[in-house]
Every structure is written in C-alpha cells, then in structure tokens.
Amino acid sequence: MITASQLRAARALLGIDQKTLAELAGLSVPTIQRMEASDGNVRGVVESLTRVVEALDLAGIELIGDNAQSVVGGRGVRLKAPAPRP
C-alpha cells in the first residue's frame, strides 16, 4: 500500500506537480488529487493505484513499506515514529 503522504513526498522528491504525475500515470488530475487527499493509505481503483506506483518507479522512486528495507539504495527520506516528548 502507498500512503497519501508517500505520494505527496514522492512528487516533491521528483519536483513534479499533480498534473505531471497524472500525465505520467495516464490518469486525470482529479484522480491524483483524490489519492493525495486520502487519509492514511491511498484509496482508489486498483488499476489507478498500480499506474501511479509504476509511473513513480519509472521516474526513480522506491516506495518503502513499514519495517521494510530498501534494497535498491540511493538517497531518500524515511518517515519514522516521532520520539516521545518529555
């Protein structure tokens, strides 16, 4: 699964807007907007989700799941649980 935060972060790493991602994935801008507005895991048609993941992969993005290792290497950013506040 991909989260809405991962999707927004992936676009930011690539320096592309929603329109460009929509074009790369062969989807409409409103579809990308709905995906990014999801709460937590992106909800939508499986085919649309697959298209987005494949487009991001071709553009150089590796999506890393919870507790998974990156096997490809390269630079990146990973979200971790925040430290407890004193």
C-alpha positions in Angstrom: 0.0 0.0 0.0 1.0 3.6 -0.6 0.0 6.3 1.7 -1.1 9.8 0.7 1.9 11.2 2.5 4.2 8.9 0.5 2.6 10.0 -2.7 3.0 13.7 -1.9 6.6 13.2 -0.8 7.4 11.2 -4.0 6.1 14.1 -6.1 8.2 16.5 -4.0 11.4 14.4 -4.4 10.8 14.4 -8.2 9.9 18.1 -8.3 6.7 17.5 -10.2 3.2 18.7 -9.8 0.0 16.8 -9.8 -0.6 17.5 -13.5 2.7 16.0 -14.4 2.2 12.9 -12.3 -1.3 12.5 -13.8 0.3 12.6 -17.3 3.0 10.1 -16.3 0.4 7.7 -14.9 -2.2 8.2 -17.7 -4.8 9.4 -15.1 -6.7 12.6 -14.6 -5.6 15.4 -12.2 -8.8 15.0 -10.0 -7.8 11.3 -9.6 -4.4 12.3 -8.3 -6.0 14.9 -6.1 -8.3 12.4 -4.5 -5.5 10.0 -3.9 -3.4 12.7 -2.2 -6.4 13.7 -0.1 -6.9 10.2 1.3 -6.4 9.7 5.0 -3.7 7.2 5.5 -3.5 4.6 2.8 -4.5 5.8 -0.6 -7.9 4.6 -1.6 -9.0 4.1 -5.2 -9.3 1.8 -8.1 -6.5 -0.8 -8.0 -5.6 -0.2 -11.7 -5.2 3.5 -11.0 -3.0 2.9 -7.9 -0.9 0.5 -10.0 -0.5 3.1 -12.7 0.7 5.7 -10.1 3.2 3.2 -8.5 4.6 2.2 -11.8 4.9 5.8 -13.0 6.8 6.7 -9.8 9.0 3.6 -10.2 9.9 4.6 -13.7 10.7 8.1 -12.6 13.1 6.8 -9.9 11.0 6.5 -6.8 11.3 3.4 -4.5 8.3 3.1 -2.2 9.3 1.5 1.1 6.7 -0.1 3.3 6.6 -0.2 7.1 9.6 -2.1 8.6 10.9 -2.9 5.1 14.5 -2.5 3.9 15.5 -0.5 0.9 17.2 -3.0 -1.4 17.9 -0.5 -4.3 20.0 2.0 -2.4 20.3 5.7 -3.3 19.3 8.8 -1.4 16.0 9.2 0.2 13.9 10.1 3.2 12.1 7.8 5.5 9.3 8.7 8.0 9.9 7.2 11.4 7.8 7.3 14.6 8.4 10.6 16.5 10.3 10.4 19.7 8.2 10.7 22.9 8.1 14.2 24.3 9.3 14.7 27.8 
